Amino acid sequence: MKTTNKLYLIATILVSLAFSSCKSEDPVPENDGELITDVTLHFQEFDENLDPVGDLISFQASDPEGIENGQSPTIDIVTLKKGKNYIMTIDVANSIANEDITGEILEESDEHQFYFLGSAWEGDSAPLTYAYDDPSGELIGIQGIVTVEELTSINNSQMRIVLRHDLDKNYPGADNPNFVDFTAAGGESDLDITFPLVIE
């Protein structure tokens, strides 16, 4: 009788171990979001003939642990001039893995889109306007045209830049670069960062 109980106990333990072993081998769901450590905004002023004027100016946000994971990324103050037009391009990188995320965004252009929000872009008195101008024709936001209002009375505001991944680009309003309700189009945010803006 004791032998039977022992065998039953051993069998129960083995079955229990087998189940827990199976559980530990189950794959952990992966997060498809990109790890981004560096975001650089490049501005090239251009004239009425679309010719470049002056030097390219750049502003960066960075965090060695990842901008979404770190405590406080270092963020430059963006400084632009009243009444000027700029081509703005965005570079995104993961310095931990030495990856050019910009290239990945372009390769998966149908799955990614930047939105431009905050007091710099939103509302009737916003000092900036933005238009998508990606060379591929796809609405992504890696390249766009930024216009600074000539008569703006606002000298300081916030440029919030959001990168969405796996959204429905056909959702009503999703083609608007200042689409406040961007979460309604689905997907996830790979990036959500705010640059301070000063207008001279």
Buried (B, 14 or more C-beta within 10 A) or exposed (E): EEEEEEEEEEEEEEEEEEEEEEEEEEEEEEEEBBBBBBBBBBBBBBEEEEEEEEEEBBBBBBBEEBBBEEEEBEBBEBEBEEEBBBBBBBBBBBBEEEBEBBEBBBEEBEBBBBBBBBBBBBEEEBBBBBEBBBEEEBBBBBBBBBBBBEEBEBEEBBBBBBBBBBBEBEBEEBEBBBBEEBEEBBBEBBBBBBBBBEBE
